[in-house]
Amino acid sequence: MQQSKANILFTSTFTTSFIKSDLQSLEKNYTVFPVIGSGYKTPFKYLKLIGSVDITFSWFASVYSSVLIFFTKIFKKKSILILGGVDVAKEKELGYGIWNSPWKSLLVKYAITNADNVLAVDDSLKIKAMELCRYSGENIKILPTGFDPGYWKPAGEKNNTVLTVANCPDAARVKIKGIDFLIQIARAAKDFKFIVVGVADYLLSRLDIPQNMKSVSFLSQSQLLIEYQKSKVYFQPSYMEGLPNALCEAMLCECYPVGTNVGGIPAAIGNTGRIIEYGSVEQGCFALTEAITNGDGKSARLRIASRFSKEKREKELNSLIESLSK
């Protein structure tokens, strides 16, 4: 199928590996104008470009994406909005989530309900968006994040370590990603070795991690690949989650997956690993014991490669853009 000559305004307030992946995919077939960042000048950048594009593509529902979608209505452009997880978060006790702000929540609701197409990376996010926005969700479709099996692949022998990767720059994220729960399990499972990647250094002294746990505040993508390849078990202990990127990357590297029964974790793991109840140290210790003893990650890799590949997501995005360009 010959691609259209659609011009796309691609926006996000920050960048990650999965946001970069979508940008690179779109740039293969379309003329893309990326605006990555925030600040008062950002809406003016949108205004400068919107007359030259056919479609806007925004990662995460936010104040900025709501402004952009308002512009699309004025200029009669089509819009695509991605829901990733944090944009449907409302954890009052932790002060986590844009929906805790009365005025921001109104803008986010506008973005979600007025975008032409909302793509949620997991069905749980669609349900949450429908609850928060109090609408039927007719413009929401499910399109999982895509991962590259050619890059995330196994190599060499595995060691009996339990790996967890989480971006935790503050105390709220420590709770959201279940690092406190992970520490409880590590204290109980003293014979196992745990590695946690991504917790900010200043938080470590507060967490009092046990001796059988090693913490690394940051690893590059290539370094992370090596950790996935070495670790036999990947544990996703989250309290709240969308579709976890690190879990899917680890599964492609044939880590045996164990995760909590929240968000998109069960959808990623399926029957290739073990699902536990969040907060149950007993279930966690039992699942990790079984994983270390008998776990085999080959079926985990096959699941992600067949259901959540980068190629599959790219085809779906291209198909949507072509339909919007007619």
ABEGO torsion letter per residue (X at the ends): XBBBABBBBBBBABBBAAAAAAAAAAAAABBBBBBBEBEAAAAAAAAAAAAABABBBBBEBBAAAAAAAAAAAAAGBBBBBBBAGAAABBBAAAGBEAAABAAAAAAAAAAAAABABBBBABAAAAAAAAAAAGBAGAABBBBBBBBBAAABBBBEBBBBBBBBBBBBABAAAAAAAGAAAAAAAAAABAABBBBBBGBBAAAAAAAGBBAABBBBABBBAAAAAAAAAABABBBBABABBBBBAAAAAAAAAGBBBBBBBBEAAAAAAEAABBBBBBGBAAAAAAAAAAAAAABBAAAAAAAAAAAABAAAAAAAAAAAAAAAAX
